Amino acid sequence: MLKDDSIESIQFLDKWPKQTNTTYKVLIADSAVLKMKVQQINKDALPIIIYYDNKKVFKDKINTNRTYVAKLDGETNNSLQIQQVIVGYDKNNKQVFSVYNPLGSEMIVNFPETTVSYSVGVRLSGDGEVTISEFSLTTYNTAIADSKKELFTKNPERDYLIITNVYPEKNNYYQNMFIHRRALSYLEKGINVEIYRLNTSPGSIASYTFEGIPVFISGEDELVNLLNVKPYKKIFFHFINERMYGAVRKSQAKQTPKLVWVHGYETTKWYRRWFNFYQNTKSLRSALNQADGNQKQLDFMRKLYTTDDDDIKFIFVSNWYKEKIAEKDTNSIVKNYKVIHNVIDDELFNYVEKTAEQRKRILTIRPFASRTYANDLTVKAILALKDRPFFNDLDFDIYGQGPLFDEVVEPIRNIPNVHLHNYFLSQEQIAEQHKTHGIFLCPSRMDSQGVSLGEAMSSGLVPVTNGICAIPEFIDESCGFLASNEDYIGLANAIEHLYHNPEDFLTKSNRAANRVRHQCSKNKMIRSELNEIIS
């Protein structure tokens, strides 16, 4: 990361506890690399932290006039999530600091001035195995302010900045992957972008490169510092909030032209997502506690939509969401906007003509993070098909990960022709799965477009979903099936129809691939976005 003026570099690949049995069972083997096998025993278990060498405190090792860089790298499988933990202590051995560094990242650790000692650990959640090739803390004889400036300015050719909440990383491919696909497409057209992931980490800055795109992770103050030392031609926002925008307005980039992509969540009233809290009072109470924050966000969006005090333009991914949600929920009319759909990469998700046999192979790829994704309707549709005479001729593959996975799939766990895969897929792996399936079962309760549906259609899968929100703007009965809201029987009937009508399956498959290319193809959408970027 930094110029080679390192004083000391310590690797932490040995002296870990061999076995831990709490809400997780963890087996650890250390040698030239560090290997961990993790099993989550309690499905409701919170992440756990395991400390190096019995939480050994490295005494009097921190000099806050120097730079400390933490690094964690390795390979995981299944649903396992791992982060590097750095804990700081003052002269009285009181903890004054802690920070988490994602797998595949380097982090400039901003220890408070009172810090003199530290300890290290790993934060674990999920199930799987990890092989850690690097777990280090390196000391540089450089003031931290100089190190941050060096980091921020090391890619001078990157003259556009995307600010967002999350972004794909080595341990989590699903986080805003559609933003990453944009960034790669921009790069192909000569628009060099880098990413700023805004979080709450005070002062510490993680950085990594994901498939050629540089990424920073830190809070508002460091965003201000970045914008003060590096000028950008234009700033792009995804999932904008007041913290992001306020930091930019505090910086020397106050008047830099801005494009804001509006995806839905950031401009939607809380009660529209009723399905996330209707089942129990605890969820409802949590939603009510967030209602004031939601209204504050909507008030912020209303001011932003109507401001005359900034060079700002809004990009909506569908007409439906702009008119029925964004403007209605903020009680405003957006002044300066363009409707440009999310990019569907029809080159990666290329169309290969389907065979009639593939109508029997049904694919689902969804996060299991909330009930928005309606995975429970997928399960109910499968159960509705289970007693129909042709069911054993079908084959289901369900891919995804999230806290709801085990609960949602439990009713279908022991059905022989239903295959459960509790892990994330890369975009390339998704494209491979598309090639071997014919139907994409993807119900929904809230969608501003439906990117995963579009990707599957691009590959020639016939979409089976719900005709809610913006989805009918992208799918109709000529190329797919739209069941009514919450109608899992309609989803099941669509699969039965395709089973009994192979010619209709082949026709819809071809039409689905053509519709995506006409409406949301990579070249078409990127060309529209580039027109806004360079204007």
RODO-2510 file (C-alpha; in nm, 4 decimals, decimal comma):
residues 535
     n   res          X          Y          Z
     1     m     0,0000     0,0000     0,0000
     2     l     0,2557     0,2558     0,1157
     3     k     0,6096     0,3401     0,0143
     4     d     0,8518     0,0922     0,1623
     5     d     0,9506     0,2604     0,4882
     6     s     0,8161    -0,0152     0,7103
     7     i     0,9732    -0,0632     1,0534
     8     e     0,8088    -0,3873     1,1585
     9     s     0,5591    -0,6360     1,0184
    10     i     0,4023    -0,9028     1,2398
    11     q     0,2158    -1,2052     1,1028
    12     f    -0,0479    -1,3675     1,3233
    13     l    -0,0791    -1,7134     1,1691
    14     d     0,0028    -1,9196     1,4794
    15     k    -0,0978    -1,9347     1,8482
    16     w    -0,4741    -1,9493     1,7904
    17     p    -0,6966    -2,1678     2,0098
    18     k    -0,7256    -2,5127     1,8507
    19     q    -1,0948    -2,5468     1,9235
    20     t    -1,3797    -2,3238     2,0351
    21     n    -1,7257    -2,4504     2,1347
    22     t    -1,9856    -2,1835     2,2059
    23     t    -2,2663    -2,0861     1,9699
    24     y    -2,0114    -2,1833     1,7027
    25     k    -1,7822    -2,4819     1,6750
    26     v    -1,4455    -2,3612     1,5429
    27     l    -1,1503    -2,5864     1,4611
    28     i    -0,8188    -2,4111     1,3900
    29     a    -0,4952    -2,5437     1,2401
    30     d    -0,1968    -2,3137     1,2057
    31     s     0,1158    -2,3698     0,9966
    32     a     0,2464    -2,1691     0,7003
    33     v    -0,1176    -2,0657     0,6593
    34     l    -0,4046    -2,0426     0,9074
    35     k    -0,7006    -2,2751     0,8491
    36     m    -1,0352    -2,2514     1,0269
    37     k    -1,3410    -2,4719     1,0018
    38     v    -1,6505    -2,2988     1,1366
    39     q    -1,9921    -2,4468     1,2162
    40     q    -2,2730    -2,2261     1,3428
    41     i    -2,4470    -2,4384     1,6089
    42     n    -2,7187    -2,1910     1,7081
    43     k    -2,8991    -2,0575     1,3991
    44     d    -2,9751    -1,7291     1,5797
    45     a    -2,6167    -1,6843     1,6965
    46     l    -2,4534    -1,3456     1,6687
    47     p    -2,1032    -1,3259     1,5173
    48     i    -1,8246    -1,4306     1,7523
    49     i    -1,4723    -1,2959     1,8002
    50     i    -1,1790    -1,5288     1,8620
    51     y    -0,8592    -1,3635     1,9834
    52     y    -0,4990    -1,4428     1,8994
    53     d    -0,2837    -1,6061     2,1698
    54     n    -0,5490    -1,5949     2,4430
    55     k    -0,6163    -1,2250     2,3757
    56     k    -0,2513    -1,1354     2,4259
    57     v    -0,1970    -0,7618     2,4631
    58     f     0,1078    -0,6351     2,2761
    59     k     0,2293    -0,3868     2,5349
    60     d     0,3670    -0,0418     2,4535
    61     k     0,3711    -0,1144     2,0801
    62     i     0,1687     0,1806     1,9503
    63     n     0,3199     0,5165     1,8607
    64     t     0,0432     0,7317     1,7135
    65     n     0,2982     0,9388     1,5207
    66     r     0,3415     0,6377     1,2938
    67     t     0,1166     0,4547     1,0473
    68     y    -0,0187     0,1069     1,1172
    69     v    -0,1592    -0,1008     0,8318
    70     a    -0,3656    -0,4131     0,9008
    71     k    -0,4110    -0,6725     0,6279
    72     l    -0,6266    -0,9845     0,6016
    73     d    -0,6266    -1,2122     0,2980
    74     g    -0,7259    -1,5670     0,2151
    75     e    -1,0045    -1,7793     0,0680
    76     t    -1,3407    -1,8856     0,2162
    77     n    -1,6241    -2,1129     0,1110
    78     n    -1,9950    -2,1560     0,1803
    79     s    -2,1569    -1,8859     0,3966
    80     l    -1,8573    -1,8079     0,6185
    81     q    -1,7884    -1,4383     0,6765
    82     i    -1,4581    -1,3311     0,8348
    83     q    -1,3105    -0,9967     0,9413
    84     q    -0,9843    -0,8960     1,1056
    85     v    -1,0305    -0,7376     1,4491
    86     i    -0,7876    -0,4800     1,5917
    87     v    -0,8385    -0,3674     1,9541
    88     g    -0,6509    -0,0746     2,1159
    89     y    -0,5787    -0,0131     2,4861
    90     d    -0,4600     0,2883     2,6850
    91     k    -0,1799     0,2922     2,9456
    92     n    -0,4207     0,1546     3,2080
    93     n    -0,4985    -0,1417     2,9806
    94     k    -0,8516    -0,0096     2,9208
    95     q    -0,9993    -0,0766     2,5770
    96     v    -1,0362     0,2526     2,3897
    97     f    -1,0688     0,1379     2,0297
    98     s    -1,1770    -0,1455     1,8003
    99     v    -1,2104    -0,1797     1,4258
   100     y    -1,3033    -0,4525     1,1736
   101     n    -1,1125    -0,5037     0,8486
   102     p    -1,2811    -0,7079     0,5695
   103     l    -1,1174    -1,0069     0,4023
   104     g    -0,9018    -0,8949     0,1105
   105     s    -0,8492    -0,5427     0,2472
   106     e    -0,5673    -0,3324     0,3827
   107     m    -0,6568    -0,0808     0,6511
   108     i    -0,4772     0,2266     0,7801
   109     v    -0,5658     0,1890     1,1478
   110     n    -0,6377     0,5213     1,3123
   111     f    -0,5538     0,4478     1,6768
   112     p    -0,6658     0,7193     1,9236
   113     e    -0,3821     0,9227     2,0764
   114     t    -0,4265     0,7476     2,4127
   115     t    -0,3569     0,4042     2,2596
   116     v    -0,0329     0,2333     2,3629
   117     s    -0,1100    -0,1390     2,3195
   118     y    -0,3213    -0,3674     2,1032
   119     s    -0,4564    -0,7176     2,0528
   120     v    -0,5925    -0,8916     1,7415
   121     g    -0,8673    -1,1375     1,6594
   122     v    -1,1081    -1,2633     1,3955
   123     r    -1,4817    -1,2015     1,3756
   124     l    -1,6730    -1,5016     1,2377
   125     s    -2,0279    -1,5706     1,1239
   126     g    -2,1922    -1,8363     0,9108
   127     d    -2,0579    -2,1801     0,8189
   128     g    -1,7613    -2,2921     0,6134
   129     e    -1,3852    -2,3035     0,5927
   130     v    -1,1213    -2,0362     0,5465
   131     t    -0,7543    -2,0521     0,4572
   132     i    -0,5837    -1,7313     0,5695
   133     s    -0,2628    -1,6552     0,3826
   134     e    -0,1979    -1,3173     0,5452
   135     f    -0,2978    -1,1736     0,8815
   136     s    -0,0596    -0,8905     0,9585
   137     l    -0,0043    -0,5529     1,1191
   138     t     0,2761    -0,3462     0,9650
   139     t     0,4305    -0,0325     1,1156
   140     y     0,5495     0,2481     0,8877
   141     n     0,7705     0,5401     0,9845
   142     t     0,5250     0,7856     0,8302
   143     a     0,2737     1,0211     0,9883
   144     i    -0,0794     0,8888     0,9415
   145     a    -0,1983     1,2082     0,7673
   146     d     0,0749     1,1649     0,5044
   147     s    -0,0135     0,7979     0,4602
   148     k    -0,3798     0,8831     0,4024
   149     k    -0,2890     1,1457     0,1437
   150     e    -0,0613     0,8971    -0,0321
   151     l    -0,3454     0,6439    -0,0386
   152     f    -0,6032     0,8920    -0,1686
   153     t    -0,3820     1,0171    -0,4522
   154     k    -0,2209     0,6931    -0,5695
   155     n    -0,4600     0,6574    -0,8664
   156     p    -0,4590     1,0034    -1,0298
   157     e    -0,6206     0,8676    -1,3468
   158     r    -0,9360     0,7832    -1,1487
   159     d    -1,1174     1,1127    -1,1971
   160     y    -1,4779     1,0101    -1,1186
   161     l    -1,5979     0,9022    -0,7737
   162     i    -1,8897     0,6739    -0,6855
   163     i    -2,0155     0,7118    -0,3284
   164     t    -2,2334     0,4296    -0,1991
   165     n    -2,3224     0,2345     0,1141
   166     v    -2,1820    -0,1101     0,0275
   167     y    -1,9877    -0,2658    -0,2597
   168     p    -1,8829    -0,6187    -0,3551
   169     e    -1,5799    -0,7537    -0,1754
   170     k    -1,3899    -1,0809    -0,1622
   171     n    -1,6124    -1,2255     0,1098
   172     n    -1,9430    -1,0905    -0,0225
   173     y    -2,0227    -1,0802    -0,3932
   174     y    -2,3885    -0,9744    -0,3632
   175     q    -2,3419    -0,6264    -0,2172
   176     n    -2,4586    -0,3798    -0,4857
   177     m    -2,3112    -0,5930    -0,7637
   178     f    -2,5098    -0,3901    -1,0174
   179     i    -2,3030    -0,0818    -0,9233
   180     h    -1,9840    -0,2786    -0,9822
   181     r    -2,1070    -0,3920    -1,3245
   182     r    -2,1586    -0,0247    -1,4086
   183     a    -1,8090     0,0635    -1,2918
   184     l    -1,6582    -0,2064    -1,5145
   185     s    -1,8645    -0,0884    -1,8103
   186     y    -1,7543     0,2718    -1,7550
   187     l    -1,3936     0,1543    -1,7456
   188     e    -1,4374    -0,0157    -2,0827
   189     k    -1,5515     0,3202    -2,2237
   190     g    -1,2604     0,5152    -2,0763
   191     i    -1,4407     0,6544    -1,7692
   192     n    -1,2119     0,5802    -1,4743
   193     v    -1,3986     0,5509    -1,1461
   194     e    -1,3127     0,4624    -0,7899
   195     i    -1,5483     0,3816    -0,5039
   196     y    -1,6052     0,5291    -0,1589
   197     r    -1,8060     0,3060     0,0763
   198     l    -1,9356     0,5259     0,3546
   199     n    -1,9492     0,3598     0,6949
   200     t    -1,9125     0,4717     1,0555
   201     s    -1,5452     0,3869     1,1097
   202     p    -1,3876     0,7023     1,2609
   203     g    -1,0617     0,7745     1,0830
   204     s    -0,9503     0,4230     0,9886
   205     i    -0,9506     0,3650     0,6132
   206     a    -0,9777     0,0234     0,4515
   207     s    -0,8966    -0,0151     0,0852
   208     y    -0,9022    -0,2960    -0,1672
   209     t    -0,9302    -0,3516    -0,5393
   210     f    -1,2229    -0,5561    -0,6673
   211     e    -1,1845    -0,6794    -1,0244
   212     g    -0,9787    -0,3737    -1,1157
   213     i    -1,1908    -0,1129    -0,9331
   214     p    -1,0260     0,0659    -0,6347
   215     v    -1,2445     0,0911    -0,3227
   216     f    -1,2122     0,2999    -0,0040
   217     i    -1,4111     0,2292     0,3152
   218     s    -1,4399     0,4937     0,5866
   219     g    -1,6597     0,7646     0,7386
   220     e    -1,7598     1,1209     0,6578
   221     d    -1,4431     1,2921     0,7799
   222     e    -1,2205     1,0870     0,5530
   223     l    -1,4574     1,1458     0,2618
   224     v    -1,4096     1,5192     0,3188
   225     n    -1,0323     1,4670     0,3332
   226     l    -1,0348     1,2668     0,0108
   227     l    -1,2320     1,5347    -0,1741
   228     n    -1,0049     1,8075    -0,0377
   229     v    -0,6855     1,6471    -0,1709
   230     k    -0,8186     1,5025    -0,4970
   231     p    -1,0449     1,6835    -0,7454
   232     y    -1,2991     1,4785    -0,9425
   233     k    -1,4784     1,5709    -1,2642
   234     k    -1,8106     1,4431    -1,1350
   235     i    -1,9436     1,2587    -0,8288
   236     f    -2,1995     0,9779    -0,8497
   237     f    -2,4223     0,8640    -0,5616
   238     h    -2,6010     0,5319    -0,5129
   239     f    -2,8339     0,4997    -0,2121
   240     i    -2,7663     0,8581    -0,1132
   241     n    -2,8243     0,9776     0,2420
   242     e    -2,7654     1,2979     0,4337
   243     r    -2,4291     1,1799     0,5679
   244     m    -2,2913     1,1234     0,2182
   245     y    -2,4237     1,4461     0,0756
   246     g    -2,3335     1,6525     0,3818
   247     a    -1,9711     1,5375     0,3661
   248     v    -1,9439     1,6346    -0,0003
   249     r    -2,0972     1,9751     0,0687
   250     k    -1,8432     2,0353     0,3474
   251     s    -1,5544     1,9671     0,1120
   252     q    -1,3912     2,1489    -0,1767
   253     a    -1,6154     1,9407    -0,4053
   254     k    -1,9232     2,1367    -0,2932
   255     q    -1,9959     2,2613    -0,6448
   256     t    -1,8677     1,9547    -0,8341
   257     p    -2,1434     1,8243    -1,0676
   258     k    -2,3359     1,5331    -0,9186
   259     l    -2,5454     1,2435    -1,0494
   260     v    -2,7728     1,0624    -0,8048
   261     w    -2,9099     0,7173    -0,8884
   262     v    -3,2348     0,6571    -0,7005
   263     h    -3,3010     0,2869    -0,6474
   264     g    -3,5992     0,2941    -0,4143
   265     y    -3,5072     0,2175    -0,0538
   266     e    -3,3729     0,5674     0,0089
   267     t    -3,6961     0,7345    -0,1019
   268     t    -3,9682     0,4967     0,0229
   269     k    -4,1992     0,5241     0,3260
   270     w    -4,1257     0,2602     0,5884
   271     y    -4,4722     0,1035     0,5911
   272     r    -4,4495     0,0011     0,2256
   273     r    -4,2241    -0,2808     0,3472
   274     w    -4,4963    -0,4168     0,5756
   275     f    -4,3964    -0,7741     0,4911
   276     n    -4,0751    -0,7377     0,6926
   277     f    -4,2520    -0,6808     1,0242
   278     y    -4,6099    -0,8095     1,0106
   279     q    -4,5304    -1,1532     1,1563
   280     n    -4,4312    -1,0534     1,5086
   281     t    -4,4476    -0,7598     1,7459
   282     k    -4,0686    -0,7430     1,7819
   283     s    -4,0274    -0,6701     1,4100
   284     l    -4,3116    -0,4195     1,4177
   285     r    -4,1613    -0,2420     1,7185
   286     s    -3,8264    -0,2240     1,5382
   287     a    -3,9934    -0,0754     1,2293
   288     l    -4,1780     0,1826     1,4385
   289     n    -3,8509     0,2788     1,6081
   290     q    -3,7051     0,3487     1,2652
   291     a    -4,0022     0,5530     1,1437
   292     d    -3,8551     0,8866     1,2538
   293     g    -3,5285     0,8104     1,0750
   294     n    -3,7207     0,7127     0,7644
   295     q    -3,9132     1,0419     0,7687
   296     k    -3,5875     1,2332     0,8137
   297     q    -3,4476     1,0594     0,5047
   298     l    -3,7628     1,1451     0,3052
   299     d    -3,7426     1,5092     0,4161
   300     f    -3,3799     1,5124     0,3006
   301     m    -3,4767     1,3653    -0,0374
   302     r    -3,7551     1,6226    -0,0823
   303     k    -3,5064     1,9072    -0,0303
   304     l    -3,2626     1,7407    -0,2674
   305     y    -3,5246     1,6852    -0,5395
   306     t    -3,6223     2,0530    -0,5350
   307     t    -3,2893     2,2268    -0,4633
   308     d    -3,1655     2,5165    -0,6763
   309     d    -2,8371     2,5364    -0,4862
   310     d    -2,6415     2,2554    -0,6503
   311     d    -2,5493     2,1072    -0,9860
   312     i    -2,7366     1,7830    -0,9371
   313     k    -2,9351     1,5452    -1,1582
   314     f    -3,1304     1,2337    -1,0632
   315     i    -3,1346     0,9001    -1,2445
   316     f    -3,4378     0,6769    -1,1821
   317     v    -3,4278     0,3134    -1,2865
   318     s    -3,7979     0,2968    -1,3747
   319     n    -4,0836     0,5345    -1,4498
   320     w    -4,3051     0,3516    -1,2015
   321     y    -4,0735     0,4134    -0,9097
   322     k    -4,0258     0,7794    -0,9856
   323     e    -4,3968     0,8531    -1,0205
   324     k    -4,5568     0,6101    -0,7757
   325     i    -4,2996     0,6072    -0,4965
   326     a    -4,0268     0,8734    -0,5053
   327     e    -4,2458     1,1750    -0,5776
   328     k    -4,5489     1,0487    -0,3871
   329     d    -4,3625     0,9537    -0,0687
   330     t    -4,1690     1,2815    -0,0585
   331     n    -4,4635     1,4966    -0,1703
   332     s    -4,2492     1,6612    -0,4358
   333     i    -4,1889     1,6908    -0,8083
   334     v    -3,8353     1,6057    -0,9172
   335     k    -3,6925     1,8964    -1,1159
   336     n    -3,3966     1,7524    -1,3011
   337     y    -3,4039     1,3825    -1,3857
   338     k    -3,3619     1,1071    -1,6423
   339     v    -3,5035     0,7532    -1,6451
   340     i    -3,2264     0,5033    -1,7250
   341     h    -3,2818     0,1404    -1,6362
   342     n    -3,0244    -0,0647    -1,4492
   343     v    -2,7732    -0,2210    -1,6857
   344     i    -2,8229    -0,5851    -1,7784
   345     d    -2,4928    -0,7252    -1,8997
   346     d    -2,6144    -0,9169    -2,2029
   347     e    -2,2548    -1,0027    -2,2935
   348     l    -2,1853    -1,1854    -1,9675
   349     f    -2,5408    -1,3211    -1,9573
   350     n    -2,5378    -1,4195    -2,3226
   351     y    -2,8260    -1,6022    -2,4852
   352     v    -2,7819    -1,9664    -2,5826
   353     e    -3,0957    -2,1221    -2,7257
   354     k    -3,2689    -2,3425    -2,4703
   355     t    -3,3819    -2,7004    -2,5175
   356     a    -3,7307    -2,8141    -2,4219
   357     e    -3,5826    -3,0336    -2,1474
   358     q    -3,4490    -2,7277    -1,9648
   359     r    -3,8031    -2,6188    -1,8772
   360     k    -3,7815    -2,8866    -1,6072
   361     r    -3,4843    -2,7194    -1,4384
   362     i    -3,5843    -2,4276    -1,2148
   363     l    -3,3346    -2,1819    -1,0665
   364     t    -3,3613    -1,9336    -0,7787
   365     i    -3,0781    -1,6976    -0,6817
   366     r    -3,1739    -1,4518    -0,4083
   367     p    -3,0417    -1,2966    -0,0884
   368     f    -3,2135    -1,4239     0,2264
   369     a    -3,1635    -1,0962     0,4111
   370     s    -3,5269    -0,9835     0,4322
   371     r    -3,8781    -1,0850     0,3276
   372     t    -3,8626    -0,8321     0,0451
   373     y    -3,7111    -1,1081    -0,1668
   374     a    -4,0163    -1,3315    -0,1086
   375     n    -3,8193    -1,6541    -0,0798
   376     d    -4,1030    -1,7893     0,1320
   377     l    -4,3261    -1,7677    -0,1771
   378     t    -4,0701    -1,9781    -0,3658
   379     v    -4,0954    -2,2416    -0,0920
   380     k    -4,4756    -2,2299    -0,0938
   381     a    -4,4821    -2,2629    -0,4736
   382     i    -4,2607    -2,5727    -0,4545
   383     l    -4,4844    -2,7230    -0,1863
   384     a    -4,7884    -2,6469    -0,4031
   385     l    -4,6250    -2,8402    -0,6871
   386     k    -4,5130    -3,1303    -0,4670
   387     d    -4,8342    -3,3311    -0,4954
   388     r    -4,8816    -3,2792    -0,8681
   389     p    -4,8042    -3,5900    -1,0758
   390     f    -4,5134    -3,4407    -1,2733
   391     f    -4,3267    -3,2960    -0,9714
   392     n    -4,0556    -3,5622    -0,9594
   393     d    -3,9669    -3,4748    -1,3176
   394     l    -3,8652    -3,1231    -1,2036
   395     d    -3,5355    -3,0149    -1,0531
   396     f    -3,4918    -2,7054    -0,8317
   397     d    -3,1671    -2,5253    -0,7412
   398     i    -3,1929    -2,2553    -0,4736
   399     y    -2,8857    -2,0356    -0,4187
   400     g    -2,8563    -1,7608    -0,1595
   401     q    -2,7423    -1,6541     0,1798
   402     g    -2,8694    -1,4521     0,4725
   403     p    -3,0113    -1,4772     0,8243
   404     l    -3,3473    -1,6082     0,6993
   405     f    -3,2075    -1,8967     0,4935
   406     d    -3,2503    -2,1862     0,7370
   407     e    -3,5919    -2,0728     0,8580
   408     v    -3,7329    -2,0170     0,5093
   409     v    -3,6079    -2,3357     0,3395
   410     e    -3,6810    -2,5745     0,6298
   411     p    -4,0139    -2,7035     0,4810
   412     i    -3,8381    -2,8177     0,1610
   413     r    -3,5029    -2,9239     0,3057
   414     n    -3,5570    -3,2993     0,2633
   415     i    -3,7213    -3,3016    -0,0790
   416     p    -3,4850    -3,5027    -0,3063
   417     n    -3,5219    -3,2898    -0,6194
   418     v    -3,4773    -2,9584    -0,4340
   419     h    -3,1096    -2,8658    -0,3970
   420     l    -3,0179    -2,5995    -0,1406
   421     h    -2,6962    -2,3982    -0,1761
   422     n    -2,6368    -2,1652     0,1185
   423     y    -2,3673    -1,9466    -0,0344
   424     f    -2,3099    -1,6616    -0,2740
   425     l    -2,2297    -1,6969    -0,6437
   426     s    -2,0059    -1,4697    -0,8461
   427     q    -2,1533    -1,3090    -1,1566
   428     e    -1,9647    -1,5587    -1,3730
   429     q    -2,0994    -1,8486    -1,1675
   430     i    -2,4527    -1,7104    -1,2022
   431     a    -2,4090    -1,6988    -1,5792
   432     e    -2,2952    -2,0640    -1,5718
   433     q    -2,6055    -2,1645    -1,3748
   434     h    -2,8239    -1,9807    -1,6239
   435     k    -2,6879    -2,2047    -1,9000
   436     t    -2,8111    -2,5233    -1,7323
   437     h    -3,1594    -2,4061    -1,6278
   438     g    -3,4713    -2,2972    -1,8131
   439     i    -3,6986    -2,1229    -1,5601
   440     f    -3,6047    -1,8454    -1,3186
   441     l    -3,8362    -1,8525    -1,0167
   442     c    -3,8028    -1,5094    -0,8576
   443     p    -4,1039    -1,3821    -0,6616
   444     s    -4,0843    -1,0343    -0,5109
   445     r    -4,2654    -0,7980    -0,2792
   446     m    -4,0895    -0,4730    -0,3722
   447     d    -3,8781    -0,3980    -0,6769
   448     s    -3,7778    -0,0820    -0,8593
   449     q    -3,6718    -0,2944    -1,1591
   450     g    -3,5585    -0,6504    -1,0888
   451     v    -3,1969    -0,6821    -1,2011
   452     s    -3,1601    -1,0543    -1,1275
   453     l    -3,4749    -1,1172    -1,3322
   454     g    -3,3276    -0,9202    -1,6217
   455     e    -2,9988    -1,1102    -1,6057
   456     a    -3,1811    -1,4436    -1,6158
   457     m    -3,3986    -1,3284    -1,9066
   458     s    -3,0874    -1,2169    -2,0918
   459     s    -2,9604    -1,5759    -2,0670
   460     g    -3,2922    -1,7059    -2,2007
   461     l    -3,4552    -1,8220    -1,8775
   462     v    -3,8298    -1,7703    -1,8587
   463     p    -3,9087    -1,5471    -1,5572
   464     v    -4,1788    -1,6527    -1,3111
   465     t    -4,2440    -1,3697    -1,0662
   466     n    -4,5089    -1,1381    -0,9218
   467     g    -4,6577    -0,8498    -1,1186
   468     i    -4,5917    -0,5924    -0,8487
   469     c    -4,4259    -0,2500    -0,8379
   470     a    -4,2054    -0,1828    -1,1418
   471     i    -4,1733    -0,5436    -1,2597
   472     p    -4,4508    -0,5158    -1,5269
   473     e    -4,2454    -0,2355    -1,6824
   474     f    -3,9919    -0,5040    -1,7792
   475     i    -4,1874    -0,8310    -1,8092
   476     d    -4,5227    -0,9163    -1,9650
   477     e    -4,7081    -1,2361    -2,0531
   478     s    -4,5348    -1,2606    -2,3914
   479     c    -4,1990    -1,3377    -2,2291
   480     g    -4,2779    -1,4542    -1,8747
   481     f    -4,5368    -1,5012    -1,6032
   482     l    -4,6660    -1,2419    -1,3579
   483     a    -4,8580    -1,3859    -1,0655
   484     s    -5,0568    -1,1456    -0,8524
   485     n    -4,9326    -1,0104    -0,5208
   486     e    -4,8523    -1,2935    -0,2721
   487     d    -4,9900    -1,5531    -0,5170
   488     y    -4,7680    -1,8599    -0,4826
   489     i    -5,0315    -2,0787    -0,6496
   490     g    -4,9965    -1,8579    -0,9574
   491     l    -4,6204    -1,9160    -0,9490
   492     a    -4,6745    -2,2927    -0,9287
   493     n    -4,9303    -2,2856    -1,2098
   494     a    -4,6838    -2,1004    -1,4338
   495     i    -4,4257    -2,3756    -1,3847
   496     e    -4,6911    -2,6392    -1,4574
   497     h    -4,7954    -2,4548    -1,7737
   498     l    -4,4378    -2,4499    -1,9005
   499     y    -4,3965    -2,8186    -1,8172
   500     h    -4,6986    -2,9130    -2,0277
   501     n    -4,6255    -2,6613    -2,3068
   502     p    -4,2636    -2,6950    -2,4187
   503     e    -4,3197    -2,4912    -2,7354
   504     d    -4,4490    -2,1970    -2,5312
   505     f    -4,1436    -2,2311    -2,3065
   506     l    -3,9110    -2,2041    -2,6072
   507     t    -4,1030    -1,9057    -2,7469
   508     k    -4,1010    -1,7190    -2,4158
   509     s    -3,7322    -1,7953    -2,3655
   510     n    -3,6414    -1,6340    -2,6971
   511     r    -3,8688    -1,3358    -2,6351
   512     a    -3,7279    -1,2810    -2,2846
   513     a    -3,3725    -1,2614    -2,4201
   514     n    -3,4802    -1,0236    -2,6967
   515     r    -3,6775    -0,7970    -2,4642
   516     v    -3,3806    -0,7423    -2,2338
   517     r    -3,1588    -0,6530    -2,5272
   518     h    -3,4145    -0,4068    -2,6585
   519     q    -3,4870    -0,2433    -2,3218
   520     c    -3,1867    -0,2732    -2,0876
   521     s    -2,8841    -0,3975    -2,2809
   522     k    -2,5373    -0,3088    -2,1619
   523     n    -2,4417    -0,0920    -2,4587
   524     k    -2,7744     0,0894    -2,4667
   525     m    -2,7883     0,1713    -2,0958
   526     i    -2,4206     0,2572    -2,0622
   527     r    -2,4467     0,4861    -2,3629
   528     s    -2,7373     0,6659    -2,1937
   529     e    -2,5435     0,6956    -1,8671
   530     l    -2,2293     0,8141    -2,0445
   531     n    -2,4323     1,0894    -2,2080
   532     e    -2,5193     1,2131    -1,8584
   533     i    -2,1668     1,1631    -1,7233
   534     i    -1,9820     1,3582    -1,9922
   535     s    -2,2461     1,6266    -2,0482
***
